[in-house]
């Protein structure tokens, strides 16, 4: 895949998740990211997570094209394209499989060791398409795992934001400081407490497996309107 402009990135992603294109088969494009804030261990832990995710993407038939890789806190943003044409159902099945693999792979992740070095909460995030899995440690003894829906439009500020520190700051704000993350974290903590108090609930959740994350036509319509305005602004900036 040749180097992409911001506008091309937006169009490829939007088209791949556009409900009007659900029945068409073409090479679908999905954005993925790994974000880790765990002090000096951020880069090492981030690379470890990316290796797991890259293997899962390759196994499901996606080619990986690196876009951005920043250190400090660790944040890697990549674009992946299916090697064969897919309709929406096939794409979502592959994304769901990858999400399921990552939800299990992230559980033994050594985030608690990172927390002990940071001296405060440490967090690791894996975002695939329209979903985020995260693991957060608030003390060396416990950690919390959760997930939430990630609107496709949120990839745009990650792509067009400033370089370096501002990019990392924007990534942190989107992945771990927004209302969706906080709601998901509260729900994850609640689930942990319920599983401890009632083993039957834990068994039921294990049998249920990872949640199916589906796109919503109404939400995508709203996002397309917002992104159309963003793209017009990007086009103006690129032509200046």
N, C-alpha and C positions, 0 to 999 in steps of 0.2 A: 504494500500500500504506500503511495507517495506521501510526502509530508502534507499535512492538512492545515488549512487555515481555520481560524475560530469559527467562521461561518459554515465551513464544510463539516466541521466536527458537530456543530449543532444540528445541521440538516440530517446527517447520517444517523445520529442518535434519535432524533425526533421521528424520522421515517420508520426506524426499526421498531418503535414502540407506538406507532400511530394505529389506532383501532381500525381506521379505514383501509389499512394495508394488511389486515390480519390474515386474509386468505391468499395473499400473493407470496410466492417463494422467491427470495433473493438473499444475498449475503447480508446477514443482519449484523449490526454494530452495537456493542454494549461497552459502556465505560466501567472500569473497576478501579478500586483504590485500596491502599493499605495505609492506615494512620496509627502511629504508636507514640505515646507520650509517656516515657518511662526513664527520664533522666539520661545518664550516659549509656544505658543499655538500649535506648530507642532504636538506633541503627541496627544493632545485632538482632533484636527481636523483630524489627520490621522486615529485615531480609529473610528471617526464618518464616514469617507468615507469608511473605510473597512467594517463596519457593513452594509452599504448600498450595497456594492459590494458583500459581502458574501451572503446576502439574495437573490440578483439577481442570483448568481451562483447556489445556492441551488434550487431556483425555476426552473432553467433550467436543473436540474438533474446532477450537478457536485459535486463530493466529494472534499473537500479541505484538503490539506496536507501542513502544514507550513514548510517552508524551512529556512527563515531568517527574523529577525525582529530587526532593529536597531533604536536607538533613538539618538537625537541630533537634526538634522533635522529628520523627521520621514520617514523611508523607510521599507516597508514590501514586501517581495518577496515570493510568494506561488506557489505551483504546484496544478493544479486541473485536475481531471480525470472524464470523463463521467461515469455515473453509468451503462449505457447500450451501446452496440456497435453502432457506428455512421459511416456513410460514410462522405466524405468531405462536400457534400452539406448540410447535416443535421448539421454538426459541425458549418459551417459558418453561417447558419441560426440562431443557438443558440447564437453564438458570436455576430452577428449583433443585435439580440434582447437585449443582455446584454449591448452592446455599446450604443444602443438607450436609454435604461433605465438610464445609467450612464450620458449620455449627458444631459438629463433632470434633473437628481438628482443633478448634480454638479452646475447647474445654481443658485440656491438660497444659495449655500454654503457660509458661513461667512468668506471668505478669506480676505475681506477688514478690518475686525477687527484684523486679524493677521498682515496685512500690517502696521497698525497703531502702533503695538508693535515692529515690526522689524525696522521700520524707513526707509525701502527701499522696493523694489518689493517683494511681497510674492507670492508663487505659489503652487498649488496643482495639482497632476497628478494621473490619473487612467489609467493603461495600461492593456489591455486584449488581449492576443494573439498577433495579428499583428497590433494593433491600440492603439493610445494614445489619451485621452481627457485631456485637461488641462484648468485651470482657473488661471489667473494672475491679481493681483492688483498692480498698480504702484502708486496709491494715494488713500486716503480714500474715494473718491467720485466715482471712476470708476473701472471697472474690464473688462477683456477680456477673452472670451472663444473660444477655438479652438481645432483642432484635426489633427493628421497626421499619416501616415503609419509608422509602427514600424517593421523593419526587424527582422525576427526570430533570426538571428545570434546575435543580440544585447543582447539577454538574457544570452549569454555565459559569457561575461566579468562581468556581474552582479553576476553570480554564482561563478566564480572562483577568483574574486578579493579578496584582503586582507580583514581582519576583521575590524570592527569598523569604525573609521574615514575614512580610505581609501575606504571602501565599500560605505559609504555615499558620498564621493567625486566622486567616479566613477558613482554612480547613478545620481548625479546632472549633471555631464558632459554628460551623455547619454540622460537623459530625458529633460533637460532644457537649455543646453548650446551648443547643436549641431546645425548644419546648418538646419536640418529638423524642429527643434523646432522654430528657428528664422524665417524661411520662413512661417511656419504655423502661428506664432504670427503676422507677418506683414500682412498676408492675413486676419486674424481674425480682426485686427484693421481696415483694409480697409473695410471689410464687415460691421463692426459697423457703420462706417462713411456713407456708402451707405444706410444702413437702416434708419439712422437718416434723410438723405437728401431725400430719396424716400420711403415712406411707402409701395408702391406697391411691392418693392423688398422684404421688410420684410415679407409681407403676402405670397409672392411666396415661400420664404425660409421656412416659417413655414409649408406650405402645402406640401413641398417637403419632409420634415422630415429628419432624420439623414442620412448622406452619407453612402452608401454601400462600405465597405472596403474589397477588394478582393485580394487574393494572385496572384502573377505573376510568371508564370512558369520559365521565364528566370532569374528573380531575385533569385528564390529559387535554381535554378541550380548553380548560382554563389555562393550563400551562402553555399550550400552543399560542394562545393570545398574548400571554406575557412574554414568551420567547420571541414572538414575531417582533414585538417592540424592541427587545434587546438586540435582535439581529439587525434591525434597521439602524440602531445606534452603533453597533459594531461596524456595519458597512460604512457609515459616515466617518468613523474614526480611522478605518483602514484606508479610506480614499483621501484623507486629509494630507 
